[in-house]
Amino acid sequence: MPRKRPMPHELMGEYREPLRPPVPPPVRFRIDPDYAPAEKVARKLCLTPEQFRSLIPQLFARGFPMPDETTGMYDLEAIDRWRKRRRPDLYPELTPGPAAPDTAPARKSMGDRFVEAKERRRHG
């Protein structure tokens, strides 16, 4: 009977378990998404996906945020802000108030500043 070739582990002297890929650690904290597909947005608005699709032209006409042009996903923060801006009685801090007066002085041209500096030097 021909002699059997030794297995690699027999050459090493002891048998070792084959190497396995490392086990990833469990997720330590939850990451809430910033973007969501239309199906999730519909659910957020308490609509079915079909209702959302049929109402989307009306929502866009009312200023509803457009989906991202690359991914087609909707920005959840923008949707929350849009929703809250529709109710100024509940969220007055989000409604624009009267414009704040411009407190910055008018900028002067280099020529005007040169003339003023020359006057200051002349008068002390």
N, CA, C and O of each residue as an XYZ file, in Angstrom:
496
protein
N       0.849     -1.170      0.000
C       0.000      0.000      0.000
C       0.901      1.241      0.000
O       1.836      1.348      0.793
N       0.594      2.174     -0.910
C       1.440      3.370     -0.971
C       1.253      4.235      0.273
O       0.185      4.279      0.884
N       2.319      4.902      0.608
C       2.280      5.749      1.803
C       1.457      7.001      1.520
O       1.618      7.633      0.476
N       0.587      7.351      2.439
C      -0.283      8.519      2.326
C       0.534      9.778      2.621
O       1.362      9.800      3.531
N       0.284     10.820      1.836
C       0.983     12.091      2.075
C       0.476     12.713      3.365
O      -0.726     12.673      3.629
N       1.349     13.284      4.171
C       0.898     13.894      5.423
C       0.110     15.186      5.156
O       0.397     15.924      4.213
N      -0.867     15.430      5.991
C      -1.671     16.655      5.919
C      -0.845     17.806      6.491
O       0.045     17.569      7.308
N      -1.115     19.033      6.087
C      -0.330     20.162      6.581
C      -0.332     20.270      8.098
O       0.692     20.606      8.694
N      -1.473     19.989      8.736
C      -1.510     20.103     10.199
C      -0.671     19.005     10.860
O      -0.176     19.176     11.974
N      -0.517     17.876     10.160
C       0.330     16.819     10.706
C       1.803     17.208     10.654
O       2.598     16.814     11.508
N       2.148     17.986      9.636
C       3.523     18.460      9.534
C       3.843     19.470     10.641
O       4.986     19.557     11.089
N       2.850     20.220     11.074
C       3.050     21.243     12.107
C       3.097     20.626     13.498
O       3.514     21.291     14.446
N       2.689     19.401     13.640
C       2.766     18.751     14.934
C       1.448     18.698     15.671
O       1.215     17.755     16.428
N       0.582     19.669     15.481
C      -0.713     19.619     16.163
C      -1.780     20.183     15.236
O      -1.494     20.988     14.350
N      -2.990     19.752     15.453
C      -4.100     20.205     14.613
C      -4.620     21.529     15.150
O      -4.816     21.691     16.354
N      -4.838     22.457     14.259
C      -5.414     23.758     14.630
C      -6.676     23.966     13.815
O      -6.780     23.541     12.664
N      -7.628     24.631     14.442
C      -8.869     24.980     13.738
C      -8.529     25.937     12.603
O      -7.632     26.770     12.738
N      -9.238     25.823     11.489
C      -8.985     26.785     10.409
C      -9.319     28.206     10.882
O     -10.208     28.402     11.710
N      -8.602     29.176     10.352
C      -8.839     30.566     10.727
C     -10.203     31.014     10.238
O     -10.630     30.674      9.135
N     -10.868     31.773     11.066
C     -12.173     32.329     10.711
C     -12.054     33.845     10.663
O     -11.208     34.422     11.347
N     -12.884     34.487      9.870
C     -12.829     35.957      9.858
C     -13.244     36.497     11.228
O     -14.024     35.857     11.934
N     -12.735     37.657     11.605
C     -13.098     38.211     12.907
C     -14.583     38.542     12.976
O     -15.201     38.907     11.975
N     -15.130     38.411     14.146
C     -16.541     38.719     14.364
C     -16.654     40.210     14.670
O     -15.982     40.709     15.573
N     -17.499     40.926     13.923
C     -17.623     42.363     14.190
C     -18.294     42.596     15.543
O     -19.100     41.777     15.985
N     -17.968     43.699     16.195
C     -18.603     43.979     17.481
C     -20.077     44.294     17.282
O     -20.481     44.738     16.207
N     -20.872     44.070     18.303
C     -22.292     44.420     18.168
C     -22.439     45.941     18.064
O     -21.570     46.693     18.505
N     -23.530     46.367     17.488
C     -23.787     47.801     17.348
C     -23.901     48.403     18.736
O     -24.652     47.914     19.580
N     -23.144     49.475     18.963
C     -23.114     50.059     20.300
C     -24.161     51.144     20.488
O     -24.620     51.364     21.609
N     -24.547     51.822     19.427
C     -25.545     52.866     19.547
C     -26.325     52.952     18.243
O     -25.845     52.554     17.182
N     -27.514     53.471     18.348
C     -28.406     53.573     17.198
C     -28.095     54.855     16.428
O     -27.842     55.898     17.032
N     -28.114     54.781     15.118
C     -27.941     55.952     14.273
C     -29.250     56.181     13.530
O     -29.677     55.356     12.722
N     -29.872     57.303     13.815
C     -31.118     57.635     13.132
C     -30.795     58.182     11.753
O     -29.866     58.976     11.605
N     -31.548     57.769     10.742
C     -31.254     58.233      9.385
C     -31.636     59.698      9.205
O     -32.546     60.192      9.872
N     -30.948     60.387      8.312
C     -31.281     61.769      7.967
C     -32.137     61.834      6.713
O     -32.849     62.812      6.488
N     -32.066     60.792      5.901
C     -32.833     60.721      4.662
C     -33.666     59.442      4.673
O     -33.307     58.452      5.310
N     -34.795     59.488      3.947
C     -35.659     58.311      3.890
C     -36.308     58.223      2.514
O     -36.484     59.238      1.840
N     -36.665     57.003      2.095
C     -37.360     56.843      0.815
C     -38.812     57.287      0.944
O     -39.311     57.516      2.046
N     -39.477     57.404     -0.198
C     -40.860     57.891     -0.238
C     -41.792     57.046      0.630
O     -42.716     57.587      1.237
N     -41.570     55.739      0.700
C     -42.447     54.871      1.493
C     -42.403     55.253      2.977
O     -43.434     55.279      3.650
N     -41.198     55.548      3.478
C     -41.062     55.925      4.893
C     -41.632     57.313      5.141
O     -42.235     57.565      6.184
N     -41.439     58.216      4.177
C     -41.982     59.570      4.315
C     -43.504     59.511      4.335
O     -44.145     60.227      5.104
N     -44.081     58.664      3.496
C     -45.539     58.510      3.487
C     -46.020     58.064      4.861
O     -47.004     58.589      5.381
N     -45.330     57.105      5.440
C     -45.713     56.622      6.767
C     -45.559     57.708      7.821
O     -46.367     57.799      8.745
N     -44.518     58.537      7.685
C     -44.297     59.646      8.622
C     -45.461     60.635      8.560
O     -45.823     61.239      9.570
N     -46.050     60.798      7.361
C     -47.180     61.707      7.183
C     -48.525     61.013      7.386
O     -49.577     61.588      7.107
N     -48.483     59.782      7.871
C     -49.702     58.988      8.110
C     -50.477     58.736      6.817
O     -51.708     58.751      6.807
N     -49.755     58.510      5.747
C     -50.355     58.209      4.454
C     -49.845     56.866      3.971
O     -48.777     56.410      4.379
N     -50.614     56.241      3.100
C     -50.109     55.045      2.428
C     -49.179     55.513      1.303
O     -49.264     56.666      0.882
N     -48.307     54.651      0.818
C     -47.455     55.065     -0.314
C     -48.264     55.521     -1.530
O     -47.853     56.444     -2.232
N     -49.395     54.891     -1.783
C     -50.238     55.286     -2.916
C     -50.826     56.674     -2.693
O     -50.854     57.490     -3.614
N     -51.297     56.950     -1.473
C     -51.834     58.275     -1.170
C     -50.742     59.337     -1.299
O     -50.979     60.418     -1.838
N     -49.565     59.026     -0.809
C     -48.454     59.976     -0.890
C     -48.133     60.292     -2.343
O     -47.962     61.457     -2.701
N     -48.046     59.255     -3.191
C     -47.744     59.480     -4.610
C     -48.818     60.336     -5.280
O     -48.499     61.177     -6.120
N     -50.071     60.133     -4.923
C     -51.133     60.926     -5.560
C     -51.168     62.361     -5.035
O     -51.598     63.266     -5.750
N     -50.722     62.581     -3.800
C     -50.758     63.925     -3.207
C     -49.463     64.710     -3.397
O     -49.416     65.896     -3.071
N     -48.424     64.085     -3.909
C     -47.122     64.752     -3.985
C     -47.152     66.049     -4.798
O     -46.474     66.997     -4.404
N     -47.891     66.154     -5.903
C     -47.927     67.451     -6.609
C     -48.505     68.563     -5.721
O     -48.003     69.688     -5.729
N     -49.548     68.249     -4.965
C     -50.138     69.254     -4.071
C     -49.171     69.608     -2.938
O     -49.074     70.768     -2.539
N     -48.458     68.604     -2.425
C     -47.488     68.865     -1.361
C     -46.359     69.758     -1.875
O     -45.955     70.694     -1.186
N     -45.848     69.483     -3.068
C     -44.782     70.312     -3.635
C     -45.277     71.740     -3.856
O     -44.525     72.695     -3.661
N     -46.543     71.891     -4.265
C     -47.107     73.228     -4.466
C     -47.170     74.005     -3.143
O     -47.148     75.236     -3.148
N     -47.247     73.297     -2.021
C     -47.296     73.937     -0.704
C     -45.912     74.073     -0.074
O     -45.796     74.436      1.096
N     -44.857     73.783     -0.850
C     -43.505     73.977     -0.351
C     -42.876     72.752      0.280
O     -41.842     72.864      0.938
N     -43.472     71.589      0.098
C     -42.900     70.356      0.642
C     -41.515     70.151      0.049
O     -41.326     70.371     -1.147
N     -40.531     69.731      0.861
C     -39.153     69.578      0.356
C     -39.055     68.551     -0.773
O     -39.654     67.477     -0.722
N     -38.293     68.915     -1.774
C     -38.057     68.020     -2.911
C     -37.086     66.922     -2.490
O     -36.270     67.137     -1.594
N     -37.157     65.751     -3.119
C     -36.185     64.695     -2.799
C     -34.801     65.059     -3.353
O     -34.677     65.885     -4.257
N     -33.789     64.437     -2.801
C     -32.425     64.643     -3.275
C     -32.337     64.215     -4.731
O     -32.839     63.154     -5.101
N     -31.703     65.036     -5.556
C     -31.674     64.745     -6.992
C     -30.805     63.542     -7.347
O     -30.974     62.951     -8.414
N     -29.885     63.180     -6.472
C     -29.017     62.035     -6.758
C     -29.609     60.737     -6.232
O     -29.688     59.744     -6.955
N     -30.030     60.748     -4.958
C     -30.494     59.514     -4.332
C     -31.999     59.314     -4.403
O     -32.476     58.186     -4.278
N     -32.757     60.391     -4.601
C     -34.211     60.283     -4.593
C     -34.785     60.194     -3.187
O     -35.984     59.974     -3.014
N     -33.930     60.366     -2.180
C     -34.374     60.284     -0.789
C     -34.809     61.665     -0.294
O     -34.369     62.692     -0.810
N     -35.682     61.668      0.716
C     -36.201     62.899      1.295
C     -35.464     63.230      2.593
O     -35.190     62.340      3.398
N     -35.149     64.496      2.793
C     -34.473     64.972      3.995
C     -35.513     65.062      5.120
O     -36.440     65.869      5.047
N     -35.358     64.244      6.144
C     -36.346     64.188      7.225
C     -36.380     65.468      8.049
O     -37.448     65.879      8.503
N     -35.229     66.103      8.250
C     -35.192     67.368      8.993
C     -35.948     68.449      8.238
O     -36.687     69.225      8.844
N     -35.774     68.510      6.915
C     -36.489     69.498      6.104
C     -37.993     69.248      6.158
O     -38.777     70.197      6.182
N     -38.399     67.994      6.176
C     -39.825     67.674      6.270
C     -40.378     68.124      7.615
O     -41.477     68.676      7.677
N     -39.624     67.892      8.704
C     -40.081     68.330     10.024
C     -40.210     69.849     10.085
O     -41.180     70.367     10.638
N     -39.247     70.557      9.525
C     -39.322     72.024      9.532
C     -40.490     72.516      8.691
O     -41.192     73.445      9.089
N     -40.703     71.899      7.529
C     -41.844     72.278      6.683
C     -43.144     72.077      7.439
O     -44.027     72.935      7.416
N     -43.255     70.952      8.101
C     -44.477     70.636      8.851
C     -44.711     71.644      9.972
O     -45.841     72.084     10.184
N     -43.659     72.010     10.683
C     -43.811     72.944     11.808
C     -44.055     74.377     11.343
O     -44.751     75.136     12.017
N     -43.486     74.754     10.191
C     -43.722     76.116      9.681
C     -45.167     76.306      9.259
O     -45.643     77.439      9.205
N     -45.866     75.244      8.965
C     -47.274     75.352      8.581
C     -48.159     75.699      9.761
O     -49.308     76.093      9.563
N     -47.658     75.564     10.991
C     -48.449     75.836     12.194
C     -47.787     76.915     13.056
O     -47.234     76.605     14.112
N     -47.837     78.184     12.615
C     -47.188     79.235     13.409
C     -47.838     79.415     14.779
O     -47.209     79.951     15.691
N     -49.082     78.975     14.935
C     -49.718     79.072     16.252
C     -49.076     78.110     17.252
O     -49.081     78.374     18.454
N     -48.526     77.001     16.764
C     -47.873     76.036     17.644
C     -46.362     76.222     17.719
O     -45.742     75.911     18.736
N     -45.770     76.731     16.635
C     -44.311     76.883     16.567
C     -43.960     78.313     16.123
O     -43.454     78.499     15.016
N     -44.218     79.316     16.960
C     -43.968     80.704     16.529
C     -42.487     81.001     16.288
O     -42.160     81.913     15.528
N     -41.592     80.248     16.922
C     -40.160     80.505     16.741
C     -39.675     80.177     15.333
O     -38.587     80.599     14.941
N     -40.465     79.433     14.572
C     -40.052     79.056     13.223
C     -40.628     79.965     12.147
O     -40.253     79.849     10.980
N     -41.533     80.869     12.516
C     -42.117     81.758     11.518
C     -41.293     83.033     11.440
O     -40.878     83.574     12.465
N     -41.059     83.509     10.234
C     -40.249     84.715     10.101
C     -40.980     85.923     10.667
O     -42.152     86.157     10.371
N     -40.266     86.680     11.483
C     -40.818     87.903     12.054
C     -40.426     89.096     11.206
O     -39.957     88.939     10.079
N     -40.620     90.296     11.751
C     -40.193     91.478     10.995
C     -38.683     91.451     10.799
O     -37.943     90.963     11.652
N     -38.249     91.970      9.692
C     -36.823     91.955      9.373
C     -36.048     92.778     10.392
O     -36.462     93.878     10.760
N     -34.946     92.249     10.836
C     -34.100     92.960     11.794
C     -33.433     94.126     11.087
O     -32.995     93.998      9.944
N     -33.356     95.275     11.774
C     -32.718     96.427     11.128
C     -31.238     96.150     10.884
O     -30.572     95.471     11.666
N     -30.759     96.686      9.801
C     -29.358     96.498      9.451
C     -28.526     97.433     10.316
O     -28.579     98.651     10.143
N     -27.764     96.877     11.240
C     -27.004     97.691     12.181
C     -25.594     97.973     11.694
O     -24.902     98.803     12.284
N     -25.153     97.320     10.653
C     -23.808     97.553     10.147
C     -23.765     98.892      9.419
O     -24.654     99.194      8.623
N     -22.739     99.692      9.685
C     -22.650    100.975      8.985
C     -22.396    100.752      7.497
O     -21.837     99.737      7.080
N     -22.823    101.725      6.725
C     -22.623    101.623      5.284
C     -21.130    101.612      4.984
O     -20.367    102.357      5.600
N     -20.718    100.789      4.060
C     -19.303    100.702      3.704
C     -18.928    101.888      2.823
O     -19.685    102.306      1.946
N     -17.753    102.409      3.083
C     -17.274    103.553      2.308
C     -16.255    103.077      1.291
O     -15.582    102.061      1.470
N     -16.168    103.842      0.226
C     -15.194    103.491     -0.804
C     -13.791    103.853     -0.331
O     -13.625    104.616      0.620
N     -12.788    103.300     -1.001
C     -11.398    103.610     -0.649
C     -11.126    105.100     -0.810
O     -10.390    105.685     -0.015
N     -11.710    105.716     -1.827
C     -11.505    107.148     -2.052
C     -12.034    107.973     -0.893
O     -11.368    108.899     -0.429
N     -13.274    107.627     -0.408
C     -13.859    108.357      0.725
C     -13.011    108.178      1.970
O     -12.803    109.129      2.722
N     -12.521    106.967      2.194
C     -11.700    106.726      3.384
C     -10.374    107.481      3.283
O      -9.855    107.950      4.296
N      -9.823    107.602      2.085
C      -8.581    108.342      1.904
C      -8.796    109.821      2.219
O      -7.979    110.443      2.899
N      -9.898    110.379      1.723
C     -10.198    111.799      1.975
C     -10.385    112.029      3.468
O      -9.877    113.017      3.998
N     -11.105    111.140      4.165
C     -11.308    111.289      5.612
C      -9.987    111.212      6.366
O      -9.757    111.989      7.293
N      -9.121    110.284      5.979
C      -7.828    110.168      6.650
C      -6.997    111.427      6.435
O      -6.317    111.894      7.349
N      -7.055    111.968      5.233
C      -6.308    113.190      4.933
C      -6.837    114.351      5.784
O      -6.053    115.154      6.288
N      -8.148    114.441      5.943
C      -8.762    115.502      6.767
C      -8.334    115.343      8.225
O      -8.024    116.328      8.894
N      -8.317    114.097      8.718
C      -7.932    113.882     10.116
C      -6.482    114.300     10.349
O      -6.160    114.887     11.382
N      -5.610    113.997      9.388
C      -4.198    114.377      9.533
C      -4.032    115.894      9.523
O      -3.216    116.456     10.254
N      -4.810    116.523      8.693
C      -4.700    117.984      8.570
C      -5.187    118.679      9.841
O      -4.607    119.680     10.263
N      -6.249    118.152     10.450
C      -6.859    118.794     11.624
C      -6.377    118.204     12.934
O      -6.880    118.572     13.995
N      -5.453    117.335     12.887
C      -4.835    116.872     14.109
C      -5.307    115.592     14.582
O      -4.845    115.107     15.615
